[in-house]
Amino acid sequence: ILFNTGAGQHILKTPLVVNSIIDRAALRRTDVILEVGPGTGNLTVKMLEKVKKVIACEIDPRLVGELQKRVQGTCLANKLEIKVGDILKTDLPFFDACVANLPYQISSPFVFKLLLHRPFFRCAILMFQREFALRLVAKPGSKLYCRLSINTQLLARVDHLMKVGKNNFRPPPKVESSVVRIEPKNPPPPINFQEWDGLVRIAFVRKNKTLSAAFKSSAVEQLLDHNYRVHCSLHNTVSSSLISSISVYCDLHSDFCKRVKKLTLKSLMYQRFSKREIPENFKIAEKIQTVLKDTGYSEKRARSMDIDDFIRLLHGFNSEGIHFS
């Protein structure tokens, strides 16, 4: 069979590496295992011998046929369920653990699909391109530390388990590989992930810049200004110009206003809308810089900030009505 390397088809062929991955997964007899990209089934068959069920997701019908032939007529066939299709466009089934030699081009989206999946799974043992794996486990201050690092570590404990050389695959890839263990944090941190990722995305666009400089982008200011006004509208805050218009209307129609439940229209509108008002000269840029200064992060750089730093910064912005989603 000819493998499509453009689709990430590099079959893990070395039994020693296969057995090491299975040992690190600490599989149980009662486990349901999710495998993505089973290929010809070298890893699949070994797992079927140890667990209750393997759900193998494969996009290539040719490899599905190879996998089916491999277990056909054996006692393992009833323990294998094959799902044909793109895993990124498919709802994940229930599973206890995920063990996979992933096609490398889906690494990032699959990791976050996995981490946001419910109900929680116990762990994932995944093969990645070496550099991607090192980014997952990178710490603040490291050259490889990035948005991927902090987002993954917010949601999970991540450990680099072992390096795997390119000659352990058929055909061999152009890059070295690594096996990583991902264990989701259960319960997850009480953070709106969309809000969190919106902040982190801005900070890491230029991770070596100070946050003060990173937030001066006109695109960032426009986004946050829009979000701020939406937030205010949802929390009964209006601009001073609208309040002024209401006042003028009530001054011109005072007789009508007084007939409405003995309250003026002005007071009704104030009760409904004017808990706070947005000044006419309001500038989101000034508010952003004030938050950065007050939280102490104005001169900090994303490359050196940890999860606790970003949690405090997100809380500082949210407390002032500035949101990222």
Buried (B, 14 or more C-beta within 10 A) or exposed (E): EEBEBEEBBBBBBBEEBBEBBBEBBEBEEEBBBBBBBBBBBBBBBBBBEBBBBBBBBBBBEBBBEBBEEBBEEEEBEEBBEBBEEEBEEBEBEEBBBBBBBBBBEBBBEBBBBBBEBEEEBBBBBBBBBBEBBBBBBBEBEBEBBBBBBBBBBBBBEBBBBBEBEBEBBBEEBEEEBBBBBBBBEEEBEEBEBEBBBBBBEBBBBBBEBBBBEBBBBEEBBEBBBEBBBEBBEEEEBBBBEBBEEBBEBBEEEEEEBEEEEEEBBBBBBBEEBBEEBBEEEBEBBEBBBEBBEEBEBBEBBBBEBEBEBBBEBBEBBBEBBBBBE
